[in-house]
Amino acid sequence: MLCVRSLETAFPSSIESVCSYGDKIVSGSFDGTIKVWKTSSAECEELRLIGHDYAVESLCIYEDKLVSVSWQEIKIWDLASGACEKTLTGNNGTVWAVCMLGDKIVSGSPDQTIRIWNASSGECERILRGHTDHVTALCVYQDKLVSGSYDRSIKIWNTSSWECEKTLLGHTKEVTSLCVIRDKIVSGSVDSTIKIWNPWSSSCERTLAVHTRAIESVCEYGQKLVSASCDHIIKIWDPDTWSCEKTLEGHSKSVNCVCICGEMLVSGSDDNTLKVWQCK
């Protein structure tokens, strides 16, 4: 894999979050700004969204809207105009994670809660309690909600009853990231490992321990697993054998986030760069 773009000069601070919107890249920075880029040009900045006062920790797309989270707030943006349409408040401390569950916004925060928001009205419809520390990661598995926490656990929630159905235990330090690949839940942790979970038996089927520092982000790319770490490295894993197929080096500091944009892999780092990799 080859790094084909490096967006280096436009960011005054580290890149904390990244997601894709069509053929565009959306990045959130430690300085509170959000930028929208075309993948075809490192110089082309589409939009600059200003409204957060603190680090933008997570991003997700809802229809033609962008959802971003930061200190005690969630913002919903119109991606066509760059205008902030709504600001949702109620969390205590920095909101670490956000995802969409149908037409609901789900957020996780240091107050140990998960909040379910109505994306249209901006109202908090439900608060889920069960974790005993910061909720730092969220993802959706089929019709279930999955959450990860600094309490080292992963919980699977029934989205009809909103009861916690299962708790997955095995990490020795904080859970930082989650994704789903094939029929497995994948988690990354400060303990430098990636764990592959069977959601039905609640068992950890495999532990990948090749990174030398905390795992910051995991995501799926074309049925492959991508992991990013504080060791400055990105790894691509084959889910048939769970062997590491490729190691991507180029960042000089922690790689905080990864996502897929079309056929490209995008990574953001504490070295203030956003890199675009050709996934071939």
Buried (B, 14 or more C-beta within 10 A) or exposed (E): BEBEBBBEEBBEEBBBBBBBBEEBBBBBBBBBBBBBBBBEEBEEEBBEBEBBEBBBBBBBBBEEBBBBBBBBBBBBBBBEEBEBEBEBEBBEEBBBBBBBBEEBBBBBBBBBBBBBBBBEEBEBEEEBEBBEBBBBBBBBBEEBBBBBBBBBBBBBBEBEEBEBEBEBEBBEEBBBBBBBBEEBBBBBBBBBBBBBBBBEEBEBEBBBEBBEEBBBBBBBBEEBBBBBBBBBBBBBBEBEEBEBEBEBEBBEEBBBBBBBBEEBBBBBBBBBBBBBBEBE
